[in-house]
Amino acid sequence: MEIGINSVWTTLGAILVLFMQCGFILLEAGSTRMKNAGHIAGKTIFTIGITSVVFWAVGYAFIFGGDGNGFLGWGDYFGFDVLAVPEGASVAPTVMFLFQLAFATISMSVAFGGFAERAKLSAYLIFAVLFSAIIYPVIAHWIWGGGWLSEHGDQDFAGSTVVHLTGAMAALAATLLLKPRIGKFGKKGVSNEIPGHNQVYTTLGVMILWIGWFGFNAGSSITAGDGSFFGFIAINTQLGAAGGAIAALLVAWAVTGKADIPVMLNGALAGLVAITASCAFVESWAALVIGLIAGVLVFAGMRLVDKLRIDDPISAISAHGLAGIWGTLSTGFFATKELAEQVGVGREGLFYGGGWHQFGIQALGVAVCGLFAFVVSYVILFAIKKTIGLRVTEEQEIMGLDISEHGSYGYPEQLNQASSQA
């Protein structure tokens, strides 16, 4: 009975995490221009399909394969015996597979934020295969699959590092190799705003992601129990997101004189990303503080990325990368002894008498995982760039990827009419 209830709960979590892809479609499409909206929506579905097949074939085995080592899992390729439930298991293996698959697709979507409005569809295809087979599974094994970082007690409950930092580092590699979109930066380095075509889409996308995040964080409890623990995680998730949204809007308002809505939306995402690692390790007051700090960091990060002439259309580097780093480090300060013991990972943080030990483990995890994700992503994308090419032509980019890559517009009535009047 218990394993059945846990499996129902975890399946619900997987559905919520997969539902987050609806949020990513609206967020990315709304944050970019109308001429690319159909392409952005369609490639998301395409790459979810690729990730699903690759994860079923080898990705899950590389994370959780029992015959592996500290670096990589091994065994159980191309699925597994659907009827085999190991003795003492808290959830059906097939349900765990579905849950982990949904997480892999999220990391992939974060990575593809750095490709927006200028990458070839063929580049998405190749990178999706290799990211799902090599980059994400290795890092997930290190922290979640019994790898060397898990042996050191790395605390990353639902993936600030595994999912978000990994995807953000891939996005950083992509945007560096692709170079900025046409017109983003002037000859003197002045940044030109390229506004998204639909702020309501962007806002709705963030709200869908916020709702789906309860599957992300609370669902990672795996066991339903009496509901109190996953309810506690859900409260921390809500407070982290709220803190991020509030802090980002207020700091943008104070610095620029304008209550910037896109900054606030990225603040909410940053709060969610930051609390993802720590949601099961910290008290609720700390969850709010973690979110507030994330909101400030995302505002500063967005301005820094722009100053460095890095074109990040959906702010993946700041909202998922910088916030992912902070969220992972935060348990080194705020993790309590009781919660660390309940989760069974690591120890208490600095503010609860644990010294710098846990912070050091968290910093090590951030450094090695971020570096691995960036370097391997850069090498793969550089090889793609030198062979089949990574970026569409200037003519195709000006035309828009809807028509150049797919032969039709996401908004055919508006854009076909505009073309005929040109």
CORSUL-V782092 format. One record per residue. N is the residue number from 1. PHI is phi in degrees with one decimal (999 if undefined). Layout:
BEGIN
N | PHI
N | PHI
END
This chain:
BEGIN
1 | 999
2 | -62.6
3 | -64.7
4 | -66.3
5 | -64.2
6 | -60.8
7 | -68.5
8 | -64.2
9 | -61.8
10 | -70.2
11 | -63.6
12 | -60.9
13 | -60.3
14 | -62.0
15 | -63.1
16 | -64.4
17 | -66.0
18 | -65.8
19 | -62.0
20 | -58.4
21 | -62.6
22 | -61.3
23 | -64.7
24 | -64.4
25 | -60.3
26 | -67.4
27 | -62.5
28 | -71.3
29 | -66.0
30 | -67.3
31 | -83.7
32 | -120.7
33 | -89.7
34 | -56.5
35 | -69.7
36 | -116.7
37 | -64.1
38 | -63.6
39 | -60.8
40 | -61.8
41 | -66.1
42 | -68.2
43 | -67.1
44 | -63.8
45 | -63.9
46 | -59.5
47 | -75.1
48 | -62.7
49 | -61.4
50 | -62.9
51 | -58.5
52 | -61.8
53 | -68.0
54 | -66.3
55 | -64.7
56 | -65.3
57 | -72.3
58 | -135.8
59 | -59.0
60 | -63.2
61 | -64.8
62 | -68.0
63 | -85.5
64 | -113.1
65 | -56.6
66 | -74.9
67 | -97.6
68 | -87.7
69 | -141.2
70 | -65.3
71 | -93.7
72 | -151.0
73 | -75.9
74 | -156.0
75 | 108.9
76 | 64.1
77 | -75.1
78 | 51.0
79 | 79.7
80 | -162.0
81 | -65.9
82 | -66.8
83 | -94.3
84 | -83.8
85 | -118.2
86 | -59.6
87 | -61.6
88 | 86.4
89 | -66.5
90 | -91.7
91 | -148.9
92 | -62.3
93 | -55.8
94 | -64.2
95 | -69.2
96 | -61.6
97 | -59.9
98 | -62.3
99 | -62.9
100 | -68.4
101 | -60.8
102 | -60.5
103 | -64.1
104 | -60.3
105 | -67.6
106 | -67.1
107 | -60.0
108 | -63.2
109 | -66.9
110 | -60.6
111 | -58.9
112 | -73.7
113 | -60.6
114 | -76.5
115 | -92.2
116 | -55.2
117 | 75.2
118 | -151.0
119 | -97.0
120 | -70.2
121 | -63.1
122 | -63.3
123 | -68.5
124 | -57.9
125 | -59.3
126 | -64.6
127 | -68.4
128 | -59.6
129 | -62.9
130 | -74.9
131 | -62.6
132 | -73.1
133 | -95.8
134 | -119.5
135 | -71.7
136 | -62.3
137 | -61.2
138 | -64.3
139 | -66.5
140 | -61.8
141 | -66.3
142 | -55.7
143 | -102.5
144 | -107.0
145 | -100.6
146 | 89.1
147 | -76.2
148 | -67.7
149 | -72.8
150 | -66.3
151 | -66.2
152 | -84.1
153 | 89.5
154 | -64.5
155 | -96.6
156 | -144.6
157 | -56.2
158 | -127.0
159 | 115.5
160 | -56.4
161 | -90.2
162 | -57.4
163 | -94.2
164 | -84.4
165 | -64.4
166 | -59.5
167 | -64.0
168 | -67.1
169 | -68.4
170 | -66.4
171 | -63.0
172 | -62.7
173 | -59.1
174 | -65.5
175 | -69.9
176 | -67.5
177 | -79.5
178 | -74.5
179 | 72.0
180 | -64.8
181 | -63.6
182 | -57.9
183 | 88.4
184 | -69.0
185 | -122.9
186 | -76.8
187 | -62.8
188 | -93.7
189 | 85.6
190 | -70.5
191 | -82.4
192 | -102.3
193 | -69.6
194 | -114.4
195 | -68.1
196 | -68.9
197 | -86.7
198 | -154.7
199 | -69.1
200 | -66.6
201 | -57.2
202 | -61.4
203 | -64.6
204 | -63.5
205 | -60.9
206 | -64.1
207 | -66.9
208 | -65.0
209 | -61.8
210 | -58.5
211 | -64.0
212 | -62.9
213 | -64.5
214 | -67.3
215 | -69.9
216 | -63.1
217 | -88.9
218 | -64.2
219 | -63.7
220 | -71.8
221 | -66.5
222 | 64.8
223 | -89.3
224 | -77.8
225 | 56.0
226 | -94.7
227 | 90.7
228 | -69.9
229 | -72.4
230 | -70.3
231 | -66.5
232 | -62.0
233 | -62.3
234 | -63.9
235 | -62.2
236 | -60.6
237 | -62.3
238 | -62.2
239 | -68.4
240 | -62.6
241 | -64.4
242 | -61.6
243 | -61.6
244 | -63.4
245 | -64.8
246 | -64.2
247 | -63.4
248 | -64.4
249 | -66.3
250 | -66.2
251 | -70.4
252 | -64.8
253 | -62.3
254 | -68.0
255 | -82.7
256 | -102.4
257 | 83.5
258 | -125.7
259 | -81.8
260 | -73.6
261 | -66.7
262 | -56.9
263 | -64.5
264 | -60.3
265 | -63.6
266 | -68.9
267 | -65.0
268 | -61.3
269 | -63.2
270 | -62.3
271 | -62.6
272 | -65.2
273 | -62.4
274 | -65.2
275 | -77.6
276 | -62.5
277 | -73.7
278 | -102.1
279 | -57.0
280 | -100.3
281 | -111.4
282 | -122.8
283 | -73.4
284 | -67.0
285 | -62.2
286 | -69.0
287 | -59.7
288 | -65.1
289 | -62.0
290 | -59.1
291 | -66.1
292 | -60.4
293 | -64.2
294 | -60.8
295 | -62.7
296 | -67.6
297 | -64.0
298 | -68.7
299 | -62.7
300 | -64.0
301 | -65.8
302 | -61.1
303 | -69.0
304 | -67.0
305 | -58.3
306 | -65.2
307 | -65.1
308 | -81.9
309 | 61.6
310 | -103.2
311 | -94.5
312 | -118.5
313 | -57.1
314 | -114.6
315 | 57.4
316 | -64.3
317 | -64.5
318 | -80.9
319 | -71.2
320 | -107.3
321 | -81.3
322 | -62.8
323 | -67.1
324 | -65.0
325 | -63.9
326 | -60.9
327 | -60.7
328 | -69.4
329 | -69.5
330 | -61.6
331 | -67.6
332 | -64.7
333 | -101.3
334 | -105.2
335 | -61.8
336 | -94.0
337 | -63.2
338 | -64.4
339 | -72.9
340 | -60.7
341 | -68.7
342 | -66.1
343 | -71.5
344 | 86.5
345 | -133.9
346 | 67.8
347 | -142.1
348 | -68.1
349 | -90.1
350 | -57.3
351 | -74.0
352 | -120.3
353 | 89.4
354 | -89.1
355 | 67.8
356 | -94.7
357 | -58.4
358 | -67.5
359 | -60.6
360 | -63.2
361 | -63.7
362 | -64.0
363 | -65.4
364 | -61.9
365 | -61.1
366 | -59.6
367 | -64.0
368 | -72.5
369 | -70.6
370 | -62.1
371 | -65.9
372 | -60.4
373 | -62.3
374 | -68.1
375 | -64.5
376 | -66.3
377 | -62.1
378 | -61.8
379 | -62.8
380 | -62.3
381 | -69.4
382 | -64.5
383 | -63.7
384 | -62.6
385 | -61.6
386 | -83.2
387 | -109.3
388 | -88.4
389 | 94.0
390 | -105.3
391 | -112.9
392 | -69.1
393 | -70.7
394 | -59.2
395 | -61.4
396 | -65.9
397 | -65.8
398 | -66.3
399 | -65.9
400 | 106.9
401 | -74.2
402 | -56.7
403 | -81.7
404 | -75.0
405 | -97.3
406 | -125.9
407 | 80.4
408 | -155.1
409 | -93.6
410 | -70.2
411 | -121.8
412 | -61.5
413 | -64.3
414 | -71.2
415 | -78.2
416 | -65.4
417 | -67.4
418 | -64.3
419 | -65.2
420 | -71.0
421 | -89.8
422 | -71.3
END
